[in-house]
Amino acid sequence: MIDRDLLALAADLAARYLETLPARPVGKPVEAASLRATLGGPLPDDGVDPRMVIRELARDADPGLVASAGPCYFGFVIGGSLPAALAAEWLTAAWDQDAGNYVSAPAAAVVEEVAASWILDLLDLPREASVGFVTGATMANFTGLAAARHEVLARAGWDVEAQGLIGAPPVHVVVGEEAHVTIFAALGMLGLGRERVRRVPIDGQGRMRADALPRVLAECQGPTIVCAQAGNVNTGAFDPLADVAALTRSHGGWLHVDGAFGLWAAASPALRHHLVGAAAADSWATDAHKWLNVPYDSGLVIVAHPQAHRAAMRGVASYLMGAAVERDPFDWVPEFSRRARGFAVYAALRSLGRRGVAELVERCCRLARRMADALRRSAEVEILNEVVLNQVLVRFRPSRGDPGAFTRAVIAGVQRDGTAWCGGTTWQGKEAMRISFSNWSTSDEDVDRSAEAMLRTAAALRA
Ligand SMILES: *Cc1c(COP(=O)(O)O)cnc(C)c1O
């Protein structure tokens, strides 16, 4: 029996949550012990009525929910959920398709294929590239680098999937000093080593210095992978991709671009100049759960060499042999059985359209500038980065004493205040507040009242 009331109850609780989301205190502090007290206890011997389970789950989880999907959450780079993407996600759960292969989920496989072609078009990447729907940019980096590892070793006559890395020709890995931590996690998991990398110096915005790359590449004889970045998590800056791509190519290396959020700038005519040269890379990682505002978890790996991508991922089982005429989603990702992530991505893209994606990205960047301008009006505020994208780094000056400690105190004060939520970071030796824009629902008014709360908090602490 389908319990319609149960599903209606869940929909109602979800809608109520979303209605209160904009007004909820953002990141209200909670004690883990109090969550354990209400949610914990031994597993019951007998089952509990599903409606009671859902009602109490919603009630007891509530104090520990962070309004990160709301308009005034500026921590990390999070993004919310577009209405169409969220609704498609509900259907995805109800349909419960195993989107691993075409046979078990034809609609999921075809929707992925369609969404993949839209993404290649939108981001202006090679139309023949392969796309995998992964959990996030971490696994997108992992998968792209696995394809890279396959290809650079195959060119050296080594089959890494069959033989592993023991005895293989050494693989050189080059990264910018500001490469994201997940690049190192991926390198560690791939046996390429977190600490074997060669690091290219960066400039004041965290961009890899292309003029320093030739010297580093000259030390790399044989298989080489270069990891560049589109969108620095602190400054939003882009590595000089055209130069990096040209240098990597003439060296015979593979270029992987981590564009977890920055790659979406390609969807905007006003911003795509940041990505000149990006299409000349060999693989790209990006997220759908950040700037595309698809619910967690959803990322995309894109590889210009489908054969290398598939060779790195494909696990062949005897019962899978046969006529693979259609695209099997698991050929392009590490998982075998998997959620049908394509539906929500498809729904997000279709509900926005090409223009809507561009507007979403441009609006976030405009709001970042609006925030920087609002804060800059105070003489006690210093904006540490060039606001070229969606990131703002802010330092607050105390009347006397250490600006680092004062900035830390302002961040804690803003978090307590609850109007907005921002985290802290250290940028080139300076402690700073980091403000990220990637939520579809953030408005000018949200930015203004958040800026006001930040300045009010700083003024109160200064007094
Ligand atoms: C967020 C981010 C990642 C990791 O992505 P997840 O989706 O959290 O796995 C990697 N690189 C950059 C630049 C990021 O911003």
The ligand as an SDF file (V2000), in Angstrom:
LIG
                    3D

 15 15  0  0  0  0  0  0  0  0999 V2000
   34.3260   22.6710   -3.5880 C   0  0  0  0  0  0  0  0  0  0  0  0
   35.5630   22.5090   -4.3920 C   0  0  0  0  0  0  0  0  0  0  0  0
   36.1100   21.2430   -4.6030 C   0  0  0  0  0  0  0  0  0  0  0  0
   35.5260   20.0040   -3.9730 C   0  0  0  0  0  0  0  0  0  0  0  0
   34.2420   19.8050   -4.4420 O   0  0  0  0  0  0  0  0  0  0  0  0
   33.1750   18.9080   -3.6650 P   0  0  0  0  0  0  0  0  0  0  0  0
   31.9590   19.1160   -4.4870 O   0  0  0  0  0  0  0  0  0  0  0  0
   33.0820   19.4840   -2.3090 O   0  0  0  0  0  0  0  0  0  0  0  0
   33.6590   17.5180   -3.6750 O   0  0  0  0  0  0  0  0  0  0  0  0
   37.2130   21.1440   -5.4050 C   0  0  0  0  0  0  0  0  0  0  0  0
   37.7870   22.2250   -5.9500 N   0  0  0  0  0  0  0  0  0  0  0  0
   37.3050   23.4580   -5.7620 C   0  0  0  0  0  0  0  0  0  0  0  0
   37.9850   24.6300   -6.4070 C   0  0  0  0  0  0  0  0  0  0  0  0
   36.1650   23.6450   -4.9700 C   0  0  0  0  0  0  0  0  0  0  0  0
   35.6600   24.8660   -4.7940 O   0  0  0  0  0  0  0  0  0  0  0  0
  1  2  1  0
  2  3  1  0
  2 14  2  0
  3  4  1  0
  3 10  2  0
  4  5  1  0
  5  6  1  0
  6  7  2  0
  6  8  1  0
  6  9  1  0
 10 11  1  0
 11 12  2  0
 12 13  1  0
 12 14  1  0
 14 15  1  0
M  END
$$$$
